[in-house]
Amino acid sequence: MERTLSVRHKLSASQRLKWLIRGGGIEKRRALWAYAFLSLSLLGLLVFWVLPIIAAFGLGFLKWTLLSSPEWAGLSNFQRLLDDKYFWNALKNTFYYVAGVMPGIIISLFLAVLLNQKLRFTTLYRTLYYLPTITMWTAIALVWKWLYSPQYGLVNWTLGLIGIKGPAWLSDPNWAMPAQIFTSWWKGAGYNMLILLAGLQGIPRIYYEAAAIDGANWWQQFRHVTLPLLTPTIYFVVVMTFIGSFGVFAQIYIMTEGGPGQATTTIIYYLYNTAFKYFDIGYADVLAIAFFIVVFTFTIIQTQLQKRWVHYT
Amino acid sequence: MPTKARGPNQRVSQAMGRIISHIILLGGAITMVVPFVWMLSSSLKTNLEVFRIPPTFIPDVAQWQNYIEIFKVVPYGRWFLNSLFITVVQTVLYMFIASLAGFTFARLRFPGRDVIFTLYLATLMVPGEVTLIPKFILMRKLELIDTLTAVILPGIFNAYGVFLLRQFFMTLPESLEEAAILDGASYFRIYWNIILPLAGPALATLAIFSFRGAWNDFTWPLIVINSEHLKPLSVGLASFHGLYETNWPYLMAASTVALIPIIIVFVAAQKYFVRGIALTGLKEG
């Protein structure tokens, strides 16, 4: 160290810069390498992620249709949001959809518990349940549209076998959203099931043995051992499912296009139309902000509520 | 739930439990599989047979030519290649950039590291839907609208991969690179020759997630691509649906082909899919 320092005094300014870059002690050299390695990634992050996030909170104050140049609009877009019955309807529909999708977690939990036994074919079951989750929404939405076909679809034909005359599903304002929800259950069950299964497998066997010695039956073991110890995983699944389903778009776009009427117009579908069909950028961005606020608020509420029901060991 | 069988009664009830479990699981499995079978079956029917009641799963005569027709009536081959190109390029670049950044955060100390890493994490807190519009505007400013570059770019800088790989790299022992540093190896060599080869499973997991995400992505390419010949499959399928709304054999054939690559990857690398799930699932717990 002392030797390098004494050398340093004899160097000219440009040489010292070179020394800083090439030599300059391991700390400095490492830092320079670190910045070099990070440069591309950080630039990309700033341009394609950070900048858009900042811009998302600013574009809402503009009146801008892409054809004209942007003008300052103050709070008028926000004012418009409050009076926009289509927005409130879209918000209501989105809540309806999310509230419908959430109970699907119970199905996933049920399946995970069944698969967490010593059973044959569990790997096969797991694979089959997981299959829908890896597939493309566009293709899946097309199949389900066909399955829901009122006259020729497999769903109504199957219902007919047990004497039920099925509704027109996607073209019935009352049934379109339940149909969307059911498709989401089908598509998402395997994903949540696998996460919950991983959680179940993390519960030490010794708890069950202790419970069995105390004479706890199956239900008591589930209720007082499995469920409390699984709450961190359940909480994670609840939050992820909520955030994911709040942004529902592709299946709506393909299967119902927001209809019939406005029955399945969700926030992101409404945002898409506003921004990319009508090019009303300013107002569409206010929809994005509203979307963010709702998701953010609910995530905060859930993190507060979790203190009451999630047990960390 | 492991309870020890103590008598014949319990053994009988355990066997019953197992049978009931199988019945329920089988019912669920059939529900999961039938739509895929129906997709395949419809894709092999004529446009008349597909509307026949009662429906049949086995077509009278398998119409394999449906699978040829879809390449003729729409630029299906082109869409497929676009998807393949987007998926491969995005995954390769993402893996490189994310692993190098993850390595840097995990193994190198430098001023500002924690602040910069917090910035990465912060971008993960905002749902992607919020930035669709600004990203679209950005692409317009960069004159990249209606190019495959616009589809690929944002995804390769997703902070999730950086986060995931950093977590993994931090679990590797420090002694690994100490010897290399003494031997005068550069940091890039340490990253490339020592750390990366040890990260096989973590990289495979991320690669599969990236592949799946890029192949299936719909909303972003829908927004930035206008030309028919530049659409990826997901978006192409949607416009196919617009053109041939009731031609279910064509639509089902097109959907079936769209699922094939991801199913091949899934079958070949199933354990990494499961591992990825466990990784994300355990992140919080």
Interface residues (C-beta under 8 A of the other chain):
Chain A: E27 R30 A31 W33 A34 Y35 F37 L38 L40 S41 L42 G44 L45 V47 F48 W49 V50 L51 P52 I53 A55 A56 L59 L66 L111 L114 L115 N116 Q117 K118 L119 R120 F121 L124 Y125 R126 T127 L128 Y129 Y130 L131 P132 I134 T135 M136 W137 T138 A139 I140 L142 V143 W144 W146 L147 Q151 Y152 L154 W157 W186 A189 G190 Y191 L194 I195 L196 A198 G199 G202 R205 Y208 E209 A212 W218 Q221 F222 T226 P232 T233 Y235 F236 V237 I243 F246 G247 F249 A250 Y253 I254 I268 L271 Y272 A275 F276 I281 A284 D285 A288 I289 F291 F292 V295
Chain B: M1 P2 T3 K4 G17 R18 S21 H22 I24 L25 G28 A29 T31 M32 V33 V34 P35 F36 W38 M39 S42 V50 F51 I53 P54 P55 I97 A98 L100 A101 F103 T104 L108 R109 F110 P111 R113 I116 L119 Y120 T123 V126 P127 G128 E129 V130 T131 L132 I133 P134 K135 F136 I137 L138 R140 L153 P154 I156 F157 N158 A159 V162 S186 Y187 F188 Y191 R212 W215 N216 F218 T219 L222 I223 L233 S234 V235 L237 A238 H241 W248 L251 M252 A254 S255 T256 A258 L259 I262 I263 F266 Q270 F273 V274 I277 A278 T280 G281 L282 K283 E284 G285
